[in-house]
Amino acid sequence: MRIFHMGDWHIGKLVNGFYMTEDQEHIINQLYLAIEEKKPDVLIVAGDLYDRSIPPVPAVELLNNALIKIVKDLNTKVIAIAGNHDSNERIEFASSLLDSSGLYISGSLKKNIEKVTLEDEFGKVNFYPIPYADVPYIRDLFQDEEIKNYDIAMERVVSNISKEINREERNIAIVHGYVTKVSEDSYEELEVSDSEKPLSIGGTEYISSKHFDIFNYTALGHLHGPQKVGSDKIRYSGSLMKYSFSEVKQKKGITIVDIDEKGEVNIEFCPLKPRRDFRVIEGELSDIIKAFDKDALDNEDYIKVTLKDKGEVLDPMAKLRALYPNVMELIREEKTLRNNNKNVALNIKEKSKLTLFENFYEDILGEKSSEEEINIMESIIQAAEKVGE
């Protein structure tokens, strides 16, 4: 059986004031072509279909059209779960009616997970959709006060599944959360992105990967970088596209999972090309303007600019957007030395005005003033003192 594993579509995402809906549609159009070419039996979307619990109308229309196209026109089944950005109840709406069409959506976590069973030439493949739910919800669901973090919560959920799972058949879990290798006093840190919303604070969000040993494959969502957890049997597909500049180096696409007769998996990655990429430009404003190539094909990319100019710069954003219309972020390189022993504050009455200037310059910019700058300031001080005489 061939499975397309995706997650974290975040349809309707707003990044630094820019709506991503058209960019998302561009990527989804490539998904259609990949389905036609690679012919998967099922598409998994492992949570965060939308970016917020009440998505804007264009986002609802885009997801609706995409699911109709995939299920009806391309005759490909879809299994999707709610993520932490989704509204569980809204995602769950009318799900029972949709099952018969080949669209299986699990919005609200239930004590007894309802598996979705598909078949290929080798027999049954059972999918266990485990939608995101917070710890208090799961604690109430199981009536268990010992459930105090996500790891214990997932242990309870998977324990229930293990009571009825058929190990002679192939079984796949679909999960949204931070799954990693966890030991008594540590955990394996995975690649994270700025666009991911933390599930909790203080390490209680981590879920041990050992809970999923009973599955032939675990399709994960939540982390936006494609990556495996220990082995290819437990993987994050990554997000639909880049949603922050921390993802500049990440490759986005479809994780293609082929599961054989014995339940062994083979992984392939199918890249998806964005309409506009995310990239970072650094340098002084004049150098950035000088290096601009009006014939370049990437001038409409989403750009973060780090200016290295030392002095004040007049309206840099307007000048940059005249060249790069989709500049999202503009920051100044931080050179201020933050310490508790400022040079300028030491023995202030014993220092000359020129020495005070040199100390101040070094405290603010983190480097010593040049000989030319010292000479200029010396002339200014002398002129000021003459006026005061």
C-alpha positions as CSV (number, residue, x, y, z in Angstrom):
1,M,0.0,0.0,0.0
2,R,1.2,3.5,-0.9
3,I,0.6,6.3,1.6
4,F,1.1,10.0,1.2
5,H,1.9,11.4,4.7
6,M,1.5,15.1,5.2
7,G,0.6,17.4,8.1
8,D,0.5,20.9,9.4
9,W,-1.2,22.5,6.3
10,H,-2.2,25.6,8.4
11,I,-4.7,26.7,5.8
12,G,-5.4,30.4,6.2
13,K,-2.0,31.1,7.8
14,L,-1.1,34.8,8.3
15,V,2.7,35.4,8.5
16,N,3.8,38.9,9.4
17,G,0.7,40.4,7.9
18,F,0.9,38.3,4.7
19,Y,-1.9,35.8,4.0
20,M,-0.5,32.5,2.7
21,T,-3.7,31.2,1.1
22,E,-2.6,31.7,-2.5
23,D,0.8,30.2,-1.8
24,Q,-0.9,27.2,-0.1
25,E,-3.2,26.8,-3.1
26,H,-0.1,26.7,-5.4
27,I,1.4,23.9,-3.3
28,I,-1.9,21.9,-3.2
29,N,-2.1,22.1,-7.0
30,Q,1.3,20.3,-7.0
31,L,-0.1,17.7,-4.6
32,Y,-2.8,16.9,-7.2
33,L,-0.2,16.3,-9.8
34,A,1.8,14.1,-7.4
35,I,-1.3,12.0,-6.7
36,E,-1.9,11.5,-10.4
37,E,1.7,10.5,-11.0
38,K,2.4,8.4,-7.8
39,K,-1.1,7.0,-7.3
40,P,-1.2,6.7,-3.5
41,D,-4.0,4.6,-1.9
42,V,-4.5,7.1,0.8
43,L,-3.5,10.6,1.9
44,I,-2.8,11.2,5.7
45,V,-3.0,14.8,7.1
46,A,-1.6,14.6,10.6
47,G,-3.3,17.6,12.2
48,D,-3.5,21.4,11.9
49,L,-5.5,21.5,8.7
50,Y,-6.3,25.1,9.6
51,D,-4.1,27.7,11.3
52,R,-6.8,28.8,13.8
53,S,-9.9,27.4,15.3
54,I,-12.2,29.8,13.4
55,P,-10.6,30.0,9.9
56,P,-11.3,32.8,7.4
57,V,-13.7,32.0,4.6
58,P,-11.0,31.7,1.8
59,A,-9.3,29.1,4.0
60,V,-12.5,27.0,4.4
61,E,-13.1,27.2,0.6
62,L,-9.6,26.1,-0.2
63,L,-9.6,23.1,2.1
64,N,-13.1,22.2,1.0
65,N,-12.2,22.3,-2.7
66,A,-8.9,20.4,-2.1
67,L,-10.7,17.5,-0.3
68,I,-13.4,17.3,-3.0
69,K,-10.7,17.2,-5.7
70,I,-8.6,14.5,-3.9
71,V,-11.4,12.2,-2.8
72,K,-13.9,12.6,-5.6
73,D,-12.0,13.6,-8.7
74,L,-8.7,11.8,-8.0
75,N,-10.4,8.8,-6.2
76,T,-7.9,8.9,-3.3
77,K,-9.0,8.3,0.3
78,V,-8.1,10.9,2.9
79,I,-7.6,10.3,6.7
80,A,-7.1,13.5,8.7
81,I,-7.0,14.4,12.3
82,A,-7.4,17.7,14.3
83,G,-4.2,19.4,15.5
84,N,-3.6,21.9,18.3
85,H,-4.5,24.8,15.9
86,D,-7.8,23.3,14.9
87,S,-11.2,23.4,16.6
88,N,-11.8,19.7,17.4
89,E,-15.6,20.1,17.2
90,R,-15.6,21.9,13.9
91,I,-13.2,19.4,12.4
92,E,-15.4,16.5,13.7
93,F,-18.7,18.0,12.2
94,A,-20.4,15.6,9.8
95,S,-17.5,13.2,9.9
96,S,-19.7,10.1,10.1
97,L,-21.5,11.1,6.9
98,L,-18.2,11.7,5.1
99,D,-16.8,8.2,5.9
100,S,-18.7,6.6,3.1
101,S,-17.2,8.9,0.6
102,G,-13.6,8.0,1.5
103,L,-13.0,11.0,3.7
104,Y,-12.2,10.1,7.3
105,I,-11.8,13.0,9.6
106,S,-11.3,12.6,13.3
107,G,-11.7,15.8,15.3
108,S,-12.5,14.8,18.9
109,L,-10.4,12.2,20.8
110,K,-12.5,9.3,22.0
111,K,-11.6,6.8,24.7
112,N,-11.9,3.9,22.2
113,I,-10.2,5.0,19.0
114,E,-12.2,4.1,15.9
115,K,-9.8,2.6,13.4
116,V,-10.1,3.0,9.6
117,T,-9.4,-0.2,7.7
118,L,-8.3,-0.2,4.1
119,E,-7.2,-3.2,2.1
120,D,-4.6,-3.9,-0.6
121,E,-3.5,-7.1,-2.3
122,F,-1.9,-8.4,0.9
123,G,-4.8,-7.8,3.2
124,K,-5.9,-5.2,5.8
125,V,-4.1,-2.1,6.9
126,N,-5.6,-0.5,10.0
127,F,-5.2,3.2,10.6
128,Y,-5.6,4.6,14.2
129,P,-6.3,8.3,14.0
130,I,-5.5,10.0,17.4
131,P,-6.5,13.7,17.2
132,Y,-4.9,16.3,19.4
133,A,-6.5,16.9,22.8
134,D,-5.0,18.7,25.8
135,V,-4.1,17.0,29.1
136,P,-7.2,18.1,31.1
137,Y,-9.5,16.8,28.4
138,I,-7.8,13.4,28.4
139,R,-7.8,13.3,32.2
140,D,-11.5,13.8,32.2
141,L,-12.0,11.3,29.3
142,F,-10.3,8.5,31.2
143,Q,-11.4,9.7,34.7
144,D,-7.8,9.3,35.8
145,E,-6.1,12.0,38.0
146,E,-2.7,10.4,37.3
147,I,-2.8,11.9,33.8
148,K,-0.7,15.0,34.4
149,N,1.3,15.3,31.1
150,Y,1.1,14.4,27.4
151,D,3.3,11.3,27.8
152,I,1.0,9.7,30.4
153,A,-2.0,10.7,28.4
154,M,-0.7,9.1,25.2
155,E,0.3,5.9,27.2
156,R,-3.3,5.6,28.2
157,V,-4.6,6.1,24.7
158,V,-2.3,3.6,23.1
159,S,-2.8,1.1,26.0
160,N,-6.5,1.1,25.1
161,I,-5.6,0.5,21.4
162,S,-3.2,-2.4,22.3
163,K,-6.1,-4.3,23.9
164,E,-7.8,-4.8,20.5
165,I,-5.0,-4.4,18.0
166,N,-4.4,-7.4,15.7
167,R,-0.6,-7.8,15.4
168,E,-1.0,-10.1,12.5
169,E,-2.3,-7.2,10.4
170,R,-0.5,-4.0,9.5
171,N,-1.2,-1.1,11.8
172,I,-0.5,2.7,11.4
173,A,-1.0,5.4,14.0
174,I,-1.7,9.0,13.1
175,V,-0.7,11.4,15.9
176,H,-0.3,15.2,16.5
177,G,2.2,16.1,19.2
178,Y,5.9,16.3,20.2
179,V,7.0,12.7,20.0
180,T,10.7,12.0,20.8
181,K,13.0,9.6,22.6
182,V,12.4,10.1,26.3
183,S,14.4,8.7,29.2
184,E,14.0,9.3,33.0
185,D,15.9,12.5,33.1
186,S,16.3,13.6,29.5
187,Y,14.8,13.7,26.0
188,E,16.1,13.9,22.5
189,E,15.7,17.4,21.1
190,L,14.3,17.5,17.6
191,E,14.4,20.3,15.0
192,V,11.7,22.8,15.9
193,S,10.5,26.0,14.2
194,D,9.3,29.4,15.3
195,S,5.9,28.9,13.7
196,E,5.0,26.0,16.0
197,K,2.7,26.8,18.9
198,P,4.1,25.2,22.1
199,L,1.7,22.6,23.6
200,S,2.8,23.3,27.1
201,I,5.7,24.7,29.2
202,G,8.4,23.0,31.1
203,G,8.8,19.8,29.1
204,T,5.4,18.3,29.9
205,E,4.6,18.3,26.1
206,Y,7.0,15.5,25.3
207,I,5.7,12.1,24.3
208,S,7.9,9.0,24.4
209,S,8.3,7.3,21.0
210,K,8.3,3.9,22.8
211,H,4.5,4.0,23.0
212,F,4.3,3.5,19.3
213,D,6.3,0.2,19.1
214,I,3.1,-1.7,18.4
215,F,2.6,0.1,15.1
216,N,4.3,-0.6,11.7
217,Y,4.4,3.2,11.1
218,T,3.5,6.3,13.0
219,A,2.6,9.4,11.0
220,L,3.3,12.5,13.0
221,G,2.2,16.1,12.8
222,H,3.1,19.2,14.8
223,L,6.8,19.8,14.1
224,H,7.3,21.6,10.8
225,G,10.6,20.1,9.8
226,P,10.5,16.7,8.0
227,Q,12.4,14.3,10.3
228,K,12.4,10.8,11.8
229,V,12.2,9.9,15.4
230,G,14.7,7.1,16.0
231,S,13.8,5.2,12.8
232,D,11.8,5.5,9.6
233,K,8.9,3.9,11.4
234,I,8.1,7.1,13.2
235,R,8.3,10.3,11.2
236,Y,7.2,13.9,10.9
237,S,6.2,14.9,7.4
238,G,6.8,18.6,8.1
239,S,4.5,21.4,7.2
240,L,2.9,22.1,3.8
241,M,5.2,25.1,3.2
242,K,7.6,27.4,5.1
243,Y,5.9,29.6,7.7
244,S,8.9,31.2,9.4
245,F,12.4,32.2,8.7
246,S,13.6,29.5,11.0
247,E,12.5,27.1,8.3
248,V,14.6,28.7,5.5
249,K,16.8,25.6,5.2
250,Q,14.0,23.0,5.5
251,K,12.8,21.1,2.4
252,K,9.0,20.8,2.2
253,G,7.1,18.1,0.5
254,I,5.3,14.8,0.7
255,T,6.6,11.8,2.7
256,I,5.7,8.8,0.6
257,V,5.4,5.6,2.6
258,D,5.2,2.2,0.9
259,I,4.3,-0.6,3.3
260,D,4.9,-4.1,2.1
261,E,3.2,-7.5,2.9
262,K,5.2,-7.9,6.1
263,G,4.6,-4.4,7.4
264,E,8.1,-3.1,6.5
265,V,8.1,0.5,5.3
266,N,10.1,2.2,2.6
267,I,10.3,6.0,2.6
268,E,10.6,8.4,-0.3
269,F,10.4,12.2,-0.3
270,C,8.6,14.1,-3.0
271,P,9.5,17.9,-2.9
272,L,7.0,20.6,-3.5
273,K,8.1,23.9,-5.0
274,P,6.8,27.1,-3.3
275,R,5.3,30.0,-5.2
276,R,7.6,32.3,-3.2
277,D,10.4,31.0,-1.0
278,F,11.5,32.3,2.4
279,R,15.0,33.7,2.6
280,V,17.3,36.0,4.6
281,I,19.4,38.9,3.3
282,E,22.1,40.6,5.4
283,G,24.3,43.6,4.9
284,E,24.3,47.4,4.9
285,L,21.4,49.0,3.1
286,S,23.5,50.6,0.4
287,D,25.2,47.2,-0.4
288,I,21.8,45.4,-0.5
289,I,20.4,48.0,-2.9
290,K,23.6,47.9,-5.1
291,A,23.4,44.0,-5.3
292,F,19.8,44.0,-6.4
293,D,19.2,42.3,-9.8
294,K,15.9,43.5,-11.4
295,D,15.9,40.4,-13.7
296,A,16.2,37.8,-10.9
297,L,13.3,35.4,-10.6
298,D,13.3,35.5,-6.8
299,N,12.6,39.2,-6.2
300,E,9.1,38.4,-4.9
301,D,10.3,35.9,-2.3
302,Y,9.3,36.5,1.3
303,I,12.4,38.2,2.8
304,K,13.9,38.9,6.2
305,V,16.5,41.7,6.1
306,T,19.2,42.1,8.8
307,L,20.7,45.6,8.4
308,K,24.3,46.0,9.6
309,D,24.5,49.8,9.3
310,K,26.0,51.4,12.3
311,G,24.2,54.8,12.1
312,E,20.6,55.8,11.6
313,V,19.0,54.8,8.3
314,L,16.2,56.8,6.7
315,D,13.1,54.8,6.0
316,P,14.8,51.5,5.1
317,M,11.6,49.5,4.8
318,A,10.3,51.7,2.0
319,K,13.6,51.5,0.1
320,L,13.7,47.7,0.4
321,R,10.1,47.1,-0.6
322,A,10.7,49.2,-3.7
323,L,13.0,46.4,-4.7
324,Y,11.6,43.4,-2.8
325,P,7.8,43.9,-2.4
326,N,7.5,41.0,0.0
327,V,9.9,42.0,2.7
328,M,8.4,40.6,5.9
329,E,10.9,41.5,8.6
330,L,13.5,44.2,9.0
331,I,15.9,44.0,12.0
332,R,19.0,45.9,13.0
333,E,22.0,43.8,14.0
334,E,22.3,44.0,17.7
335,K,25.8,45.2,18.7
336,T,25.0,46.5,22.1
337,L,27.1,44.9,24.8
338,R,24.8,44.0,27.7
339,N,26.8,43.7,30.9
340,N,26.6,45.1,34.4
341,N,29.9,47.0,34.2
342,K,29.5,49.7,31.6
343,N,32.8,51.4,30.8
344,V,31.3,54.8,30.7
345,A,30.0,54.5,34.3
346,L,33.4,53.8,35.9
347,N,35.2,56.7,37.5
348,I,33.2,59.1,35.4
349,K,34.6,62.2,37.2
350,E,38.2,61.2,36.6
351,K,37.9,60.8,32.8
352,S,38.2,63.3,30.0
353,K,35.4,64.1,27.7
354,L,37.1,62.2,24.8
355,T,37.7,59.1,27.0
356,L,34.0,59.2,28.0
357,F,33.1,59.3,24.3
358,E,35.4,56.3,23.6
359,N,33.8,54.3,26.5
360,F,30.3,55.2,25.4
361,Y,31.0,54.2,21.8
362,E,32.3,50.8,22.8
363,D,29.4,50.2,25.2
364,I,26.8,51.0,22.6
365,L,28.3,49.4,19.4
366,G,30.5,46.7,21.0
367,E,33.7,47.8,19.2
368,K,36.3,50.5,19.7
369,S,36.0,53.8,17.8
370,S,38.4,54.4,14.9
371,E,41.2,57.0,14.9
372,E,39.2,59.0,12.4
373,E,36.1,59.0,14.7
374,I,38.2,60.0,17.7
375,N,39.7,62.9,15.8
376,I,36.3,64.1,14.7
377,M,34.9,63.9,18.2
378,E,38.0,65.7,19.6
379,S,37.4,68.6,17.1
380,I,33.7,68.7,18.2
381,I,34.7,68.8,21.9
382,Q,37.2,71.6,21.3
383,A,34.7,73.7,19.3
384,A,32.1,73.2,22.0
385,E,34.5,74.2,24.8
386,K,35.5,77.4,22.9
387,V,31.8,78.4,22.6
388,G,31.4,77.9,26.3
389,E,34.3,80.1,27.2
